Amino acid sequence: MAKKRRSFKRPFGQRPYRKLFVIATEGAKTEPQYFNILRNLKSEQVTISMPEGKNKSDPENVLKRMKTYLKTERLKHSDEAWLVVDKDQWDDKKIDKLHEWAKQKENYGLALSNPKFEYWLLLHFKNADLNSPGSCASILKKHLPNYDKGISTYARRFTEERINEAILRAESRDRPPCEDWPRSPGCTTVYKLARNILNS
């Protein structure tokens, strides 16, 4: 359910308008937990809303959830709407549809991790090369020993300093910056969304 929006006006004694990030994620557990960590870090500056789905996590349904949300919740010019998905096994054509949507407006975005969101999490701890897509979670477990599709118990480990380190590592691997989405394993553009949230 969409939250009631805040006004640009600042009545006496009330907080100023907080920038809204609408984030539709493919994962139903780890990704929302991660962006909740960022929301807590920037609670005075931003609001993060994550449209929920009905156990359908393919790219088409991520986009559908976003479109449904935006029909009832109009973005202000300074707000942003992002799709967060994995390359995983999805066909390139499915990802291309999300990229086409993201090009429609300047405040739309697509944040994709290749192969999985766990790669973005891994960059908070080291600059890692992947031998295979399946190695991502196993390497991550060296830093988060009991990781199993959830990071709520490790929230304190995702400090603002570590998030900024992950941004720098991901950006250095995205050279030259991809025009659409990361085609090769060992690359993620989630850093663009994380940076926008931290800089708000």
NORMOCOR-V746235 format. One line per field, one symbol per residue. ss: DSSP state (a for helix, b for strand, c for the rest). phi: phi as a letter, one per 30 degrees, with the letter a starting at -180 (. if undefined). psi: psi as a letter, one per 40 degrees, with the letter a starting at -180 (. if undefined). A space follows every 10 residues. Layout:
ss = ???
phi = ???
psi = ???
This chain:
ss = cccccccccc ccccccccbb bbbbbcccca aaaaaaaaaa accccbbbbc ccccccccaa aaaaaaaaaa aacccccccb bbbbbbcccc caaaaaaaaa aacccccbbb bbbbccaaaa aacccccccc ccccaaaaaa cccccccccc caaaaaacca aaaaaaaaaa aaaccccccc ccccccbbca aaaaaaaacc
phi = .ddddccddb deicddecdc ccbccddcbd dedddddddd dcedcbbccb eccchccded dddddddddd dcbdddeddb bbcbbcdhcd dedddedddd ddddbdccab cbcbcbdedd ddddcacccc daeddddddd ddcbecdaha bedceddcdd ddddddeddd dddcbdeddb addcdiaacd eddddddddd
psi = hhihiiidig iheiiihhhh hhhhidiecd dddddddddd dfdedihhhh hiagfheidd ddddddddde deghiideii hihhiidbei iddddddddd ddedideiih hhhhdidddd ddeedigiih dideeddddd eddgdfhgfi edeedeegid dddddddddd ddeghihidc ihdiifiied dddddddde.
